[in-house]
Amino acid sequence: MTSKQVMTVAVLAAVLMWSTVMTVLGHLEAVAALLPSLGLLVQQITSALSGAGTAHGATSAADPAAGPPGLEGPSR
């Protein structure tokens, strides 16, 4: 594992430990409010550890003028 991967796993462990402590202390509302963010964190860390280079739908660096699909005309 590279140092970046070790740091990523350490951050994930810290966030999950914090969530566990909040649950044990009875702050279920706080944990429930953060579940979407925690899910995204786990998804991003999994993606980083698996070595995925780009996300789906990302524009390439070779075409900087390409915008998101569905947008026509010049941007303001």
Sequence and secondary structure as in RCSB ss.txt:
>XXXX:A:sequence
MTSKQVMTVAVLAAVLMWSTVMTVLGHLEAVAALLPSLGLLVQQITSALSGAGTAHGATSAADPAAGPPGLEGPS
R
>XXXX:A:secstr
  HHHHHHHHHHHHHHHHHHHHHHTT HHHHHHHHHHHHHHHHHHHHHHHT  S TT   TT TT   TT  S  
 
